Amino acid sequence: MNWQKYERVAFLFDPLEQWAGNLSGFGDIRKKYIAPLEGKILEIGAGTGANFPYYSDKAMVIALEPSLKMIKRAQKRLKKTSKQNIKLEQGRAEEINYPDNCFNIMVSTLVFCSVDDPKKSISEIKRVLKSGGKAIFIEHVASQHKFLNAILKILNPLQKAVVGCNLQRHTGEIISQSGLKIIKEEKIKLKDVFRYFEAIKE
Ligand SMILES: C[S@@+](CC[C@H](N)C(=O)[O-])C[C@H]1O[C@@H](n2cnc3c(N)ncnc32)[C@H](O)[C@@H]1O
């Protein structure tokens, strides 16, 4: 399973994320989309908790992550931020251990490149969201720019082998095909590669 690859690279994740984040301004992107969220929130693939500092006190967050090594690091970050409104649990997007219709919002940042079964994951997200609930995704996807996508295709085998991360996913289409309605889509970085999708359960 792809998440098991994160067990090998967990120790590298924070320094790399910090370096890439500083370079790309990704911290500001997280802040822009995460800080306004309120209510009962499910975050999937929380990793080392890079989004945690941006949640407001009005968010009650259940953060799922399959890799225990990533969870350990996320726990440390949680201690540092001293937020009481975030609860970390082990879990996968394909099998969410929560009842139907119980979350207002689902958050996924840089996760749908790695999930083993994106369709099943979306249908689980749909199941646990309340009617009218919102799913927000900040993901990298295949590019429609020929040259850029050619580079992504070259990098893809290495990326897949190291972290199970697929640079050729069409996450927007998967979201729509699996039953959530996309109501907003924005290109946020690297032309059309990094995207923000906002979808609702009708
Ligand atoms: C690139 S990291 C992103 C971490 C974090 N969301 C962030 O924005 O920094 C991808 C994360 O997805 C997790 N992951 C992989 N497969 C998953 C699955 N099937 N369900 C949930 N999370 C998964 C990995 O363990 C890893 O922590």
The ligand as an SDF file (V2000), in Angstrom:
LIG
                    3D

 27 29  0  0  0  0  0  0  0  0999 V2000
    2.2780   14.1280    0.6030 C   0  0  0  0  0  0  0  0  0  0  0  0
    1.7060   13.6120    2.1540 S   0  0  0  0  0  0  0  0  0  0  0  0
    0.6650   15.0030    2.5900 C   0  0  0  0  0  0  0  0  0  0  0  0
    0.5210   15.1640    4.0740 C   0  0  0  0  0  0  0  0  0  0  0  0
   -0.3400   16.3700    4.5080 C   0  0  0  0  0  0  0  0  0  0  0  0
   -1.7050   16.2230    4.0950 N   0  0  0  0  0  0  0  0  0  0  0  0
    0.2220   17.6700    4.0060 C   0  0  0  0  0  0  0  0  0  0  0  0
   -0.5070   18.4470    3.3840 O   0  0  0  0  0  0  0  0  0  0  0  0
    1.4160   17.9120    4.2660 O   0  0  0  0  0  0  0  0  0  0  0  0
    0.5200   12.3360    1.7680 C   0  0  0  0  0  0  0  0  0  0  0  0
   -0.0500   11.6840    3.0000 C   0  0  0  0  0  0  0  0  0  0  0  0
   -1.1360   10.8310    2.5710 O   0  0  0  0  0  0  0  0  0  0  0  0
   -1.0970    9.6690    3.3790 C   0  0  0  0  0  0  0  0  0  0  0  0
   -1.8150    8.5850    2.6980 N   0  0  0  0  0  0  0  0  0  0  0  0
   -1.3460    7.7190    1.7540 C   0  0  0  0  0  0  0  0  0  0  0  0
   -2.2950    6.8380    1.4160 N   0  0  0  0  0  0  0  0  0  0  0  0
   -3.3960    7.1550    2.1340 C   0  0  0  0  0  0  0  0  0  0  0  0
   -4.7060    6.6050    2.2280 C   0  0  0  0  0  0  0  0  0  0  0  0
   -5.0580    5.5550    1.5100 N   0  0  0  0  0  0  0  0  0  0  0  0
   -5.5860    7.1730    3.0970 N   0  0  0  0  0  0  0  0  0  0  0  0
   -5.2300    8.2530    3.8160 C   0  0  0  0  0  0  0  0  0  0  0  0
   -3.9980    8.8160    3.7840 N   0  0  0  0  0  0  0  0  0  0  0  0
   -3.0980    8.2760    2.9520 C   0  0  0  0  0  0  0  0  0  0  0  0
    0.3840    9.3950    3.5500 C   0  0  0  0  0  0  0  0  0  0  0  0
    0.6530    8.5110    4.6260 O   0  0  0  0  0  0  0  0  0  0  0  0
    0.9340   10.7970    3.7480 C   0  0  0  0  0  0  0  0  0  0  0  0
    0.9800   11.1610    5.0930 O   0  0  0  0  0  0  0  0  0  0  0  0
  1  2  1  0
  2  3  1  0
  2 10  1  0
  3  4  1  0
  4  5  1  0
  5  6  1  0
  5  7  1  0
  7  8  2  0
  7  9  1  0
 10 11  1  0
 11 12  1  0
 11 26  1  0
 12 13  1  0
 13 14  1  0
 13 24  1  0
 14 15  1  0
 14 23  1  0
 15 16  2  0
 16 17  1  0
 17 18  1  0
 17 23  2  0
 18 19  1  0
 18 20  2  0
 20 21  1  0
 21 22  2  0
 22 23  1  0
 24 25  1  0
 24 26  1  0
 26 27  1  0
M  CHG  2   2   1   9  -1
M  END
$$$$
